[in-house]
């Protein structure tokens, strides 16, 4: 058998695979281990992954040469012994961009492979006015500005993820239905790629709640919890679900549309065309109608506000003891607990993490929600599920969209083995 025909085996398996595939698998294994474990030596990596020390040493050298891994300060194992050379993810030249477009805002999050945040902001934007064409133009300009900001930070974006509040055909990058945006069958990935012009950045699209759940499971208040539900707190409500530490996607990738659980058949009409959906009871638009009935959403004669501005205004009213706002939040809290009990009965999560405005108003909202959940859940005291407020703010979905890019890069590290050239406009 020649060198070219040599059969190798993946770490921890007895399955033969080709050398290029083996190399990619093991490079990915090392990168993921370093992402999840700070300050690991080559010996630590070999012990944890099951790879031979010589293999680890060779692969780490390749990663260092390509600026994806760096050695940090030397440590000594006790008073005697050879010094350890701890390693950490580097990848300062490789960037990941995440965007979220929602009814009333666009969020941007960009970081390098090591997790250093390079660009992060959110702007108020009425994504429904003017239809999808106008929204795509604004999203395209925002994406271009973010790519240029990453370039100025000397991190070339290896991908751009977009979070959307609706059903997404992830394989094709098509938004099949986003009721609150009024979009149907929008080829978002293709149109955004065209808008980027000479900046050749791969674009992927995902559901906002699913991506925010990834961010929460990776780095949020309940990071690592294997059974977790995340709820967006925006104009509409979506859910991302983790079962046994893995995201629940469903047969077609459309799981998590919890905002359209029917909870009141005689209730208000929802953006999806049905009546009495859960988001008509707990979405931010519903709260504003009850707490501030003199204000439409968005204000008809003013520029669209960032959702955090609305939530902050209500929080100030609650702190001042405003009776209308207090009653409105108590009512939303009870509806939140009712829907949460349905999710608890279905999935038996350990935590229900709430983001967006839910997190901003958590101290007033969650006591009502928790009491209602405990009253309605079938398992009663045996169900140890609790509501917790996210600490990722309104940017969880854009952060999760960037994480989608990073995960793809870690799965296929040979895509970024060579430091990419600096981008230039033709």
Secondary structure, DSSP 8 states (H G I E B T S, - for coil): --STT--EE-TT---EE-HHHHHHHHHHHHHHHHHHSSSB-HHHHHHHH---HHHHHHHHHHHHHTTSEEE-S-EESSSSS-EE--EEE--TTEEEEEEEE-SSEEEEEEEETT--EEEEEEEE--SSTTHHHHHHHHHHHHHHHHHHHHHHTT-EEEEEEEEESSEEETTTTEEEEETTTTEEEE-HHHHHHHHHTTS---EEEEEHHHHHHHHHHHHSTTTT-SSEEEE--SSS--EEEEETTEE---SSS-TT-GGG-BS-TTS-B-TTS-BSBTHHHHSHHHHHHHH-TTS-SS-TTS----HHHHHHHHHHHHHTT-HHHHHHHHHHHHHHHHHHHHHHHHH--SEEEE-HHHHHTHHHHHHHHHHHHHHH-TTGGG---EEEE-SSGGGHHHHHHHHHHHHHHHHTGGGGSS--------
